[in-house]
Amino acid sequence: MEALGLQFSSINGLSVAQRLRGGNYLSGSALMPIATPPSSFTLKFHNNCRSGTRMQVVEEEYEVKQMKDMAAARKRWEALVRDGKVKVLTPREAGYAIQLSNKTLLDVRPTSERQKAWVKGSTWVPIFDVDDRLDPGTISRKVTDFMMGGWWSGVPTLSYDKRFLSKVEEKFPKDTDLILACQKGLRSLAACELLYNAGYENLFWIQGGLEAAEEEDLERDGPQPFKLAGIGGLSEFLGWTDQQRAAAAKEGWGYRLVFSARLVGLFLVADALFLGAQQVGRYLQDLRSP
């Protein structure tokens, strides 16, 4: 699968296990949401809740199962591409196809990525989108995602849109030529599988996603380059992502100085907060003393 340019060990900078904790996994022939673990896992969890070690073992077993599901999905996707059921395009070839053949680009990225950069004239139907619900289960997943690296990568908690297929069917007949794109190429290939199983046969997949596109490949709208649309969090603020390092190599020292100044500013703020906390502590101690 390396020939397709996919990296199944990570999604948007997080491990597969971390993203699975965000509430999504692959099962059977479709991309399905998961709100609670299977009953067998729940029973094991309750039986072992008194032992932290056993709980960790059960969690690892569950993650292994999800990894196996991901591996099975990878094989299905390999077959779709190998058998020609989904045609592969580079970002540049996709740009030519849109301009010369009037093919439709279907953007399946979440809101957090779409609002930063999008292909001009593309249609947007996210297969996953930012989960804004405030129920206890969603809040718990948001906290887990944040603690597992969301604070650094800026990846929000995403949920599978159960109406993704019906939304696409409302917009496009089954014989439409559709070019599917996401940020890195993983979610768009999963969307290709869903659409192919639903009867769409003229499907094209952008290898490597929009992140692999150069600015001249596709006509862009939005405030940021395609390559930077998938980053966020503290890593983006400090310029410590691979995409920003590549941009810095092209832009030169002026680009790097901006992030160096941010890093210095972050240290100064941290020092100020530390000193302020010390002063408050001394003040409270003085109030308590007779």
Secondary structure, DSSP 4 states (H G I P E B T S, - for coil): -GGGT--TTEETTEEHHHHHHTTEEEETTEEEE-SS--HHHHHHHHHTTT-HHHHHHHHHHHHHHHHHHHHHHHHHHHHHHHTTSEEEE-HHHHHHHHHHH-PEEEE---HHHHTT-EETT-EE--SEEE----SHHHHHHHHHHIIIIIHHH-PPPEEE-TTHHHHHHHH--TT--EEEE-SSSHHHHHHHHHHHHTT---EEEETT-GGG--TTTS-EESSS-GGGTT--HHHHHHT-SHHHHHHHHHH-HHHHHHHHHHHHHHHHHHHHHHHHHHHHHHHHHHHH--
